[in-house]
């Protein structure tokens, strides 16, 4: 399972180029086609980069994540004065520290989303099955489950193209990967250097940086196996596509999307 510690403090800075607007557009396209929800669970919500825009658009959102640090950042962003003064029809959001494999709410919801390859952090098949079954149980009849995962080939690309280096003035990182082709599993090893906010003492010769390390493991699964497990959990599989387009996946696809409904 994904576990962010110090990473939470710099997550938004490092993820600022992620296509959050495209995830939002994909969800809205699905909802326009199959039914617009009122209540939405965001599984693996992180720092709220999708939960908060959904709530600002009037949805009642439950942001669920295993990391208390990530949820703390999300809460601070939601509590900014800008959020509450934005518009009259702003929705609500509740932040819940729960495991996506056994998440639970007092009442079923209309839709569940899990984007930004959150499900790839489930590294055993049983974890995927548990999440699918729990999500099925947590939806109303007719409720939609939208999610994406990295394609197996994408994890291979990470291993082939690594190392990755970022060297900004106030934050830098070195990112390396080790790939296990038998399990289609990759371990990301990240070393961060974060500039201290306090100024260095006179004569020190430069800024001070804190160093910390994070290790994250992701696993890819055969797309047909995922589809079969959705059906086994009781879902009706409505659509499969890739890379934010409505087209069918192909060998070059990087991010696979699944649209499922509880009958």
Backbone torsions as a table, in degrees:
resi	resn	phi	psi	omega
1	UNK	NA	150.7	179.5
2	UNK	-70.8	135.5	177.9
3	UNK	-138.9	108.5	178.8
4	UNK	-99.2	132.6	177.2
5	UNK	-116.9	-100.6	177.7
6	UNK	-65.1	-23.1	179.2
7	UNK	-55.6	-32.3	-177.9
8	UNK	-58.1	-33.1	-176.3
9	UNK	-67.1	-25.8	-177.6
10	UNK	-118.0	5.9	-174.0
11	UNK	-56.0	-51.1	-175.7
12	UNK	-64.3	-35.5	178.5
13	UNK	-63.5	-43.5	-176.2
14	UNK	-78.3	-21.1	-176.4
15	UNK	-104.8	13.9	-172.8
16	UNK	-66.8	-20.1	178.9
17	UNK	-93.6	3.5	178.8
18	UNK	-68.2	148.6	-172.7
19	UNK	-82.3	60.3	-178.1
20	UNK	-60.5	-38.2	179.9
21	UNK	-63.5	-32.2	178.7
22	UNK	-72.0	-36.9	174.4
23	UNK	-62.0	-42.4	178.7
24	UNK	-62.2	-44.1	-179.5
25	UNK	-63.9	-39.2	178.6
26	UNK	-63.2	-45.9	179.6
27	UNK	-60.3	-44.8	-178.5
28	UNK	-65.4	-35.7	178.0
29	UNK	-64.4	-42.3	177.6
30	UNK	-63.8	-43.9	-178.1
31	UNK	-67.8	-37.1	176.4
32	UNK	-62.9	-32.5	-177.5
33	UNK	-82.1	-38.0	-170.8
34	UNK	-116.8	-3.8	177.8
35	UNK	128.2	125.2	-177.7
36	UNK	-82.6	126.5	-178.9
37	UNK	-83.8	167.9	169.7
38	UNK	-107.8	-37.1	-179.9
39	UNK	-114.1	134.7	-174.6
40	UNK	-135.4	132.3	169.8
41	UNK	-99.0	130.9	175.0
42	UNK	-107.6	99.0	-177.9
43	UNK	-80.4	126.8	-174.8
44	UNK	72.2	47.8	-171.1
45	UNK	-70.5	-17.4	179.9
46	UNK	60.1	-129.5	-178.7
47	UNK	-92.9	18.7	171.5
48	UNK	84.3	21.0	-175.6
49	UNK	-70.9	-11.9	170.1
50	UNK	-112.9	-36.4	-179.9
51	UNK	-59.2	-44.8	-175.4
52	UNK	-67.6	-47.4	175.2
53	UNK	-59.8	-35.6	177.4
54	UNK	-64.0	-45.1	179.4
55	UNK	-65.2	-38.7	177.8
56	UNK	-64.5	-22.1	179.2
57	UNK	-88.3	-0.6	174.9
58	UNK	108.2	-0.6	179.3
59	UNK	-80.2	154.2	170.2
60	UNK	-93.3	112.6	-168.0
61	UNK	-116.2	142.3	170.8
62	UNK	-117.5	111.0	178.9
63	UNK	-92.3	113.9	-175.1
64	UNK	-113.8	129.0	177.3
65	UNK	-151.7	153.0	179.8
66	UNK	-79.4	-22.9	-173.6
67	UNK	-91.8	116.9	176.3
68	UNK	-65.9	-31.5	179.4
69	UNK	-66.4	-42.8	178.5
70	UNK	-65.2	-41.3	179.3
71	UNK	-65.9	-33.5	177.7
72	UNK	-63.8	-41.0	176.6
73	UNK	-65.0	-43.3	179.2
74	UNK	-59.6	-44.0	-179.2
75	UNK	-62.6	-41.6	-179.4
76	UNK	-65.1	-35.8	178.0
77	UNK	-69.0	-40.7	179.8
78	UNK	-68.1	-30.5	-178.4
79	UNK	-80.5	-3.7	178.1
80	UNK	-61.3	141.6	-178.2
81	UNK	-55.0	-31.5	-179.4
82	UNK	-57.0	-38.0	-175.8
83	UNK	-62.3	-48.9	-172.5
84	UNK	-79.4	-19.6	178.1
85	UNK	-97.6	10.1	-171.7
86	UNK	-68.9	-52.2	-176.9
87	UNK	-162.3	165.2	-176.2
88	UNK	-71.7	-33.1	-173.5
89	UNK	-95.9	24.2	177.3
90	UNK	-61.9	141.3	-177.6
91	UNK	-85.6	-152.9	-177.8
92	UNK	-129.3	160.0	173.9
93	UNK	-145.8	136.1	174.1
94	UNK	-118.6	133.3	-179.6
95	UNK	-99.3	126.5	-175.5
96	UNK	-129.7	127.1	175.3
97	UNK	-87.2	101.5	-179.5
98	UNK	-144.0	159.9	175.7
99	UNK	-87.3	130.3	-177.3
100	UNK	-63.7	-18.9	179.6
101	UNK	-73.3	-22.0	179.1
102	UNK	-142.2	35.2	178.9
103	UNK	-61.6	153.4	-174.3
104	UNK	-156.7	138.2	175.3
105	UNK	-128.1	160.3	-179.5
106	UNK	-65.6	-23.7	-178.3
107	UNK	-139.5	154.6	178.1
108	UNK	-70.7	157.2	-178.4
109	UNK	-116.4	168.7	-176.1
110	UNK	-82.4	-28.3	-175.8
111	UNK	-153.1	150.5	173.7
112	UNK	-129.9	132.2	173.2
113	UNK	-119.8	151.4	173.2
114	UNK	-150.2	92.9	-175.3
115	UNK	-109.0	-174.5	-179.6
116	UNK	60.3	40.5	177.4
117	UNK	49.6	34.2	-179.6
118	UNK	-60.2	-36.6	-176.9
119	UNK	-70.3	-18.2	175.7
120	UNK	-67.4	-16.0	177.6
121	UNK	-81.2	-3.8	172.8
122	UNK	-88.4	108.7	-167.1
123	UNK	-99.2	6.5	174.2
124	UNK	-129.3	146.0	-179.0
125	UNK	-57.2	-38.0	-179.2
126	UNK	-63.4	-30.6	177.2
127	UNK	-63.7	-42.2	177.7
128	UNK	-63.4	-45.8	-179.6
129	UNK	-60.6	-43.9	-179.5
130	UNK	-62.8	-41.1	180.0
131	UNK	-65.9	-42.2	178.7
132	UNK	-63.3	-44.4	-178.5
133	UNK	-66.7	-40.8	-179.7
134	UNK	-67.5	-37.2	178.5
135	UNK	-67.9	-40.2	176.2
136	UNK	-58.9	-44.6	-179.3
137	UNK	-65.8	-28.4	-175.7
138	UNK	-88.3	0.2	-179.2
139	UNK	-103.1	150.7	170.1
140	UNK	-73.1	163.7	173.5
141	UNK	-61.3	130.3	-176.0
142	UNK	88.3	-1.7	-179.2
143	UNK	-70.3	149.8	-175.0
144	UNK	-105.5	144.2	175.9
145	UNK	-123.1	114.8	-179.3
146	UNK	-117.3	131.3	177.5
147	UNK	-156.0	162.8	173.7
148	UNK	-129.1	158.3	175.6
149	UNK	-142.5	155.0	169.7
150	UNK	-68.3	136.6	171.9
151	UNK	-69.2	150.8	177.5
152	UNK	-51.4	-40.2	-178.7
153	UNK	-63.3	-30.5	-179.4
154	UNK	-66.7	-37.9	177.0
155	UNK	-65.9	-36.0	175.0
156	UNK	-62.1	-40.2	179.6
157	UNK	-62.2	-41.5	177.9
158	UNK	-55.7	-45.7	-178.5
159	UNK	-65.6	-37.4	-178.6
160	UNK	-71.6	-33.8	-173.3
161	UNK	-94.8	-11.2	-179.3
162	UNK	-68.7	156.3	8.9
163	UNK	-85.1	159.7	176.3
164	UNK	-112.7	137.6	-175.6
165	UNK	-131.2	135.7	172.3
166	UNK	-126.2	132.4	-174.9
167	UNK	-137.4	65.7	173.0
168	UNK	-82.0	170.5	-175.2
169	UNK	-64.9	-40.4	-172.9
170	UNK	-104.5	-12.1	177.2
171	UNK	-149.2	134.4	177.7
172	UNK	-138.2	153.7	176.0
173	UNK	-149.1	157.0	170.7
174	UNK	-121.9	125.0	-174.4
175	UNK	-122.9	118.4	176.5
176	UNK	-121.1	162.1	-175.3
177	UNK	-138.1	148.2	169.6
178	UNK	-127.7	128.2	-172.9
179	UNK	-114.0	132.6	175.4
180	UNK	-105.6	104.4	-174.5
181	UNK	-68.6	-28.9	179.8
182	UNK	-65.5	-40.7	179.6
183	UNK	-96.4	-4.0	-173.1
184	UNK	52.3	48.2	-173.9
185	UNK	-124.8	140.4	-178.4
186	UNK	-129.4	140.4	174.5
187	UNK	-109.6	121.6	177.3
188	UNK	-95.5	124.4	176.1
189	UNK	-112.6	119.7	-175.9
190	UNK	-121.3	132.7	173.7
191	UNK	-117.0	121.8	-176.5
192	UNK	-109.2	147.3	172.2
193	UNK	-128.3	112.0	-174.3
194	UNK	-113.2	126.7	-179.9
195	UNK	-68.2	133.6	177.9
196	UNK	-68.7	145.6	-179.9
197	UNK	-72.5	-31.9	-178.6
198	UNK	-77.8	144.8	-178.8
199	UNK	-71.7	146.6	177.4
200	UNK	-69.5	158.1	178.2
201	UNK	-65.7	153.4	-179.1
202	UNK	-57.0	132.6	177.4
203	UNK	86.2	2.9	-177.3
204	UNK	-75.6	-21.3	174.7
205	UNK	90.5	4.1	177.2
206	UNK	161.9	-179.4	-178.3
207	UNK	-72.0	157.4	176.3
208	UNK	-101.3	140.6	-179.0
209	UNK	-126.2	142.7	172.2
210	UNK	-98.8	139.4	179.3
211	UNK	-111.2	135.4	171.5
212	UNK	-147.4	160.5	-175.4
213	UNK	-125.1	147.3	177.7
214	UNK	-136.1	144.6	173.8
215	UNK	-125.4	128.2	-179.0
216	UNK	-130.6	135.2	-177.7
217	UNK	-115.0	131.8	175.4
218	UNK	-126.4	149.9	177.5
219	UNK	-131.8	136.4	174.6
220	UNK	-97.5	155.5	-179.9
221	UNK	-130.1	152.2	177.0
222	UNK	-58.6	127.6	-176.1
223	UNK	-57.2	-37.1	179.4
224	UNK	-68.1	-35.3	176.7
225	UNK	-62.3	-42.7	178.2
226	UNK	-59.9	-47.0	-179.7
227	UNK	-60.2	-41.5	179.8
228	UNK	-64.6	-37.8	-179.3
229	UNK	-71.1	-33.0	174.4
230	UNK	-61.1	-46.2	179.7
231	UNK	-65.5	-39.9	178.5
232	UNK	-61.8	-33.8	179.5
233	UNK	-76.4	-9.0	177.7
234	UNK	113.5	-5.0	-177.0
235	UNK	-76.2	154.3	166.2
236	UNK	-97.9	119.2	-179.5
237	UNK	-82.1	113.6	-175.3
238	UNK	-89.0	-37.1	-174.0
239	UNK	-162.0	146.8	171.1
240	UNK	-129.0	133.5	-179.4
241	UNK	-152.2	-170.6	-173.8
242	UNK	-151.6	149.0	169.1
243	UNK	54.7	42.5	174.0
244	UNK	68.9	7.9	176.8
245	UNK	-107.4	162.1	-177.8
246	UNK	-86.3	1.2	-177.5
247	UNK	-77.4	158.7	178.2
248	UNK	-68.2	147.4	178.1
249	UNK	-63.9	156.2	173.6
250	UNK	-137.5	-173.1	-175.1
251	UNK	-64.7	-24.0	-178.5
252	UNK	-93.0	-2.0	-177.8
253	UNK	-62.4	140.9	-179.6
254	UNK	-102.2	-42.2	-174.6
255	UNK	-126.2	120.4	-176.7
256	UNK	-98.5	135.9	-179.5
257	UNK	-113.9	140.4	177.3
258	UNK	-126.1	136.8	177.1
259	UNK	-122.6	117.6	-176.6
260	UNK	-131.0	156.8	-178.3
261	UNK	-135.3	142.1	172.3
262	UNK	-83.0	117.3	-175.3
263	UNK	-61.3	NA	NA
